[in-house]
Amino acid sequence: RWPQLPTPGGYAAGPLGGMNIRLTCGNCCYICWGDRKETAENYRLLTSSGCVIQRANGEKVVLTPDEARDEFERMNPEHRSLYC
C-alpha cells in the first residue's frame, strides 16, 4: 500500500488533460536488474556513498552526508529553494 500524499500535488502534464502525476527519482532502474545480491549491494552503495550537491556556479560535488548538510545550510536561500 502506498503512503497517502497530500492533495493537490504532483506535476500537471499538459498532454494528460490536467491529470496530476507523481514523479520519483528513478534510481530503481540503476540499482535493480534481477540478481538479489547485486541489487542489495547497489542499494547499499546508493544509500551510503554520499550526496550530490550542485553549487550555484553549476559545479556538482559528491560530499559525505555531514558535509552536504553543512553545504546546504550555507547556500543562499534562493539556490537552496531549488532543492525543496
Biotite code that builds the C-alpha atoms (Angstrom):
import biotite.structure as struc

atoms = struc.array([
    struc.Atom([0.000, 0.000, 0.000], chain_id="A", res_id=1, res_name="ARG", atom_name="CA", element="C"),
    struc.Atom([1.349, 3.397, -0.996], chain_id="A", res_id=2, res_name="TRP", atom_name="CA", element="C"),
    struc.Atom([1.522, 6.170, 1.619], chain_id="A", res_id=3, res_name="PRO", atom_name="CA", element="C"),
    struc.Atom([-1.119, 8.846, 1.382], chain_id="A", res_id=4, res_name="GLN", atom_name="CA", element="C"),
    struc.Atom([0.252, 12.053, -0.092], chain_id="A", res_id=5, res_name="LEU", atom_name="CA", element="C"),
    struc.Atom([-1.238, 15.499, 0.369], chain_id="A", res_id=6, res_name="PRO", atom_name="CA", element="C"),
    struc.Atom([-3.598, 16.707, -2.343], chain_id="A", res_id=7, res_name="THR", atom_name="CA", element="C"),
    struc.Atom([-3.148, 18.564, -4.623], chain_id="A", res_id=8, res_name="PRO", atom_name="CA", element="C"),
    struc.Atom([0.294, 17.527, -5.676], chain_id="A", res_id=9, res_name="GLY", atom_name="CA", element="C"),
    struc.Atom([2.365, 16.201, -8.474], chain_id="A", res_id=10, res_name="GLY", atom_name="CA", element="C"),
    struc.Atom([3.018, 17.612, -11.900], chain_id="A", res_id=11, res_name="TYR", atom_name="CA", element="C"),
    struc.Atom([0.162, 18.546, -14.208], chain_id="A", res_id=12, res_name="ALA", atom_name="CA", element="C"),
    struc.Atom([1.306, 17.366, -17.627], chain_id="A", res_id=13, res_name="ALA", atom_name="CA", element="C"),
    struc.Atom([-0.308, 19.286, -20.498], chain_id="A", res_id=14, res_name="GLY", atom_name="CA", element="C"),
    struc.Atom([-0.877, 16.275, -22.782], chain_id="A", res_id=15, res_name="PRO", atom_name="CA", element="C"),
    struc.Atom([-2.626, 14.407, -19.965], chain_id="A", res_id=16, res_name="LEU", atom_name="CA", element="C"),
    struc.Atom([-5.520, 16.845, -19.797], chain_id="A", res_id=17, res_name="GLY", atom_name="CA", element="C"),
    struc.Atom([-4.760, 18.232, -16.354], chain_id="A", res_id=18, res_name="GLY", atom_name="CA", element="C"),
    struc.Atom([-4.158, 14.868, -14.651], chain_id="A", res_id=19, res_name="MET", atom_name="CA", element="C"),
    struc.Atom([-1.578, 15.064, -11.872], chain_id="A", res_id=20, res_name="ASN", atom_name="CA", element="C"),
    struc.Atom([1.252, 12.537, -11.895], chain_id="A", res_id=21, res_name="ILE", atom_name="CA", element="C"),
    struc.Atom([3.839, 11.982, -9.200], chain_id="A", res_id=22, res_name="ARG", atom_name="CA", element="C"),
    struc.Atom([7.458, 11.963, -10.288], chain_id="A", res_id=23, res_name="LEU", atom_name="CA", element="C"),
    struc.Atom([10.044, 9.858, -8.478], chain_id="A", res_id=24, res_name="THR", atom_name="CA", element="C"),
    struc.Atom([13.828, 9.770, -8.517], chain_id="A", res_id=25, res_name="CYS", atom_name="CA", element="C"),
    struc.Atom([14.129, 6.814, -10.915], chain_id="A", res_id=26, res_name="GLY", atom_name="CA", element="C"),
    struc.Atom([17.099, 5.302, -9.091], chain_id="A", res_id=27, res_name="ASN", atom_name="CA", element="C"),
    struc.Atom([15.392, 1.899, -9.148], chain_id="A", res_id=28, res_name="CYS", atom_name="CA", element="C"),
    struc.Atom([16.423, 1.487, -12.803], chain_id="A", res_id=29, res_name="CYS", atom_name="CA", element="C"),
    struc.Atom([20.071, 1.923, -11.781], chain_id="A", res_id=30, res_name="TYR", atom_name="CA", element="C"),
    struc.Atom([20.173, -0.491, -8.870], chain_id="A", res_id=31, res_name="ILE", atom_name="CA", element="C"),
    struc.Atom([17.762, -3.325, -9.673], chain_id="A", res_id=32, res_name="CYS", atom_name="CA", element="C"),
    struc.Atom([18.373, -5.752, -12.511], chain_id="A", res_id=33, res_name="TRP", atom_name="CA", element="C"),
    struc.Atom([17.263, -9.146, -11.246], chain_id="A", res_id=34, res_name="GLY", atom_name="CA", element="C"),
    struc.Atom([20.110, -10.501, -9.118], chain_id="A", res_id=35, res_name="ASP", atom_name="CA", element="C"),
    struc.Atom([19.140, -10.003, -5.460], chain_id="A", res_id=36, res_name="ARG", atom_name="CA", element="C"),
    struc.Atom([22.722, -9.836, -4.172], chain_id="A", res_id=37, res_name="LYS", atom_name="CA", element="C"),
    struc.Atom([23.758, -7.280, -6.787], chain_id="A", res_id=38, res_name="GLU", atom_name="CA", element="C"),
    struc.Atom([20.616, -5.259, -6.128], chain_id="A", res_id=39, res_name="THR", atom_name="CA", element="C"),
    struc.Atom([21.337, -5.277, -2.376], chain_id="A", res_id=40, res_name="ALA", atom_name="CA", element="C"),
    struc.Atom([24.921, -4.130, -2.982], chain_id="A", res_id=41, res_name="GLU", atom_name="CA", element="C"),
    struc.Atom([23.798, -1.446, -5.434], chain_id="A", res_id=42, res_name="ASN", atom_name="CA", element="C"),
    struc.Atom([21.239, -0.202, -2.896], chain_id="A", res_id=43, res_name="TYR", atom_name="CA", element="C"),
    struc.Atom([23.912, -0.094, -0.191], chain_id="A", res_id=44, res_name="ARG", atom_name="CA", element="C"),
    struc.Atom([26.170, 1.942, -2.481], chain_id="A", res_id=45, res_name="LEU", atom_name="CA", element="C"),
    struc.Atom([23.340, 4.300, -3.423], chain_id="A", res_id=46, res_name="LEU", atom_name="CA", element="C"),
    struc.Atom([22.365, 4.997, 0.171], chain_id="A", res_id=47, res_name="THR", atom_name="CA", element="C"),
    struc.Atom([25.837, 5.217, 1.710], chain_id="A", res_id=48, res_name="SER", atom_name="CA", element="C"),
    struc.Atom([28.151, 6.707, -0.908], chain_id="A", res_id=49, res_name="SER", atom_name="CA", element="C"),
    struc.Atom([27.401, 10.365, -0.331], chain_id="A", res_id=50, res_name="GLY", atom_name="CA", element="C"),
    struc.Atom([25.254, 13.214, -1.552], chain_id="A", res_id=51, res_name="CYS", atom_name="CA", element="C"),
    struc.Atom([25.489, 15.158, -4.797], chain_id="A", res_id=52, res_name="VAL", atom_name="CA", element="C"),
    struc.Atom([25.183, 18.924, -4.392], chain_id="A", res_id=53, res_name="ILE", atom_name="CA", element="C"),
    struc.Atom([25.120, 21.342, -7.294], chain_id="A", res_id=54, res_name="GLN", atom_name="CA", element="C"),
    struc.Atom([26.624, 24.649, -6.297], chain_id="A", res_id=55, res_name="ARG", atom_name="CA", element="C"),
    struc.Atom([25.302, 27.979, -7.566], chain_id="A", res_id=56, res_name="ALA", atom_name="CA", element="C"),
    struc.Atom([28.138, 28.120, -10.127], chain_id="A", res_id=57, res_name="ASN", atom_name="CA", element="C"),
    struc.Atom([26.952, 24.810, -11.635], chain_id="A", res_id=58, res_name="GLY", atom_name="CA", element="C"),
    struc.Atom([29.723, 22.652, -10.163], chain_id="A", res_id=59, res_name="GLU", atom_name="CA", element="C"),
    struc.Atom([28.492, 19.245, -8.945], chain_id="A", res_id=60, res_name="LYS", atom_name="CA", element="C"),
    struc.Atom([30.297, 17.718, -5.976], chain_id="A", res_id=61, res_name="VAL", atom_name="CA", element="C"),
    struc.Atom([29.867, 14.473, -4.030], chain_id="A", res_id=62, res_name="VAL", atom_name="CA", element="C"),
    struc.Atom([30.015, 15.018, -0.279], chain_id="A", res_id=63, res_name="LEU", atom_name="CA", element="C"),
    struc.Atom([29.522, 12.948, 2.839], chain_id="A", res_id=64, res_name="THR", atom_name="CA", element="C"),
    struc.Atom([26.067, 13.418, 4.380], chain_id="A", res_id=65, res_name="PRO", atom_name="CA", element="C"),
    struc.Atom([27.518, 15.699, 7.093], chain_id="A", res_id=66, res_name="ASP", atom_name="CA", element="C"),
    struc.Atom([29.424, 17.814, 4.562], chain_id="A", res_id=67, res_name="GLU", atom_name="CA", element="C"),
    struc.Atom([26.332, 18.012, 2.342], chain_id="A", res_id=68, res_name="ALA", atom_name="CA", element="C"),
    struc.Atom([24.205, 19.192, 5.280], chain_id="A", res_id=69, res_name="ARG", atom_name="CA", element="C"),
    struc.Atom([26.733, 21.920, 6.092], chain_id="A", res_id=70, res_name="ASP", atom_name="CA", element="C"),
    struc.Atom([26.984, 22.963, 2.432], chain_id="A", res_id=71, res_name="GLU", atom_name="CA", element="C"),
    struc.Atom([23.190, 23.012, 2.150], chain_id="A", res_id=72, res_name="PHE", atom_name="CA", element="C"),
    struc.Atom([22.876, 25.217, 5.238], chain_id="A", res_id=73, res_name="GLU", atom_name="CA", element="C"),
    struc.Atom([25.443, 27.672, 3.810], chain_id="A", res_id=74, res_name="ARG", atom_name="CA", element="C"),
    struc.Atom([23.643, 28.012, 0.456], chain_id="A", res_id=75, res_name="MET", atom_name="CA", element="C"),
    struc.Atom([21.854, 31.238, -0.231], chain_id="A", res_id=76, res_name="ASN", atom_name="CA", element="C"),
    struc.Atom([18.091, 30.756, 0.267], chain_id="A", res_id=77, res_name="PRO", atom_name="CA", element="C"),
    struc.Atom([17.258, 31.227, -3.422], chain_id="A", res_id=78, res_name="GLU", atom_name="CA", element="C"),
    struc.Atom([19.588, 28.413, -4.517], chain_id="A", res_id=79, res_name="HIS", atom_name="CA", element="C"),
    struc.Atom([18.534, 26.201, -1.593], chain_id="A", res_id=80, res_name="ARG", atom_name="CA", element="C"),
    struc.Atom([14.875, 26.582, -2.636], chain_id="A", res_id=81, res_name="SER", atom_name="CA", element="C"),
    struc.Atom([15.693, 24.693, -5.847], chain_id="A", res_id=82, res_name="LEU", atom_name="CA", element="C"),
    struc.Atom([16.134, 21.548, -3.739], chain_id="A", res_id=83, res_name="TYR", atom_name="CA", element="C"),
    struc.Atom([12.793, 21.568, -1.915], chain_id="A", res_id=84, res_name="CYS", atom_name="CA", element="C"),
])
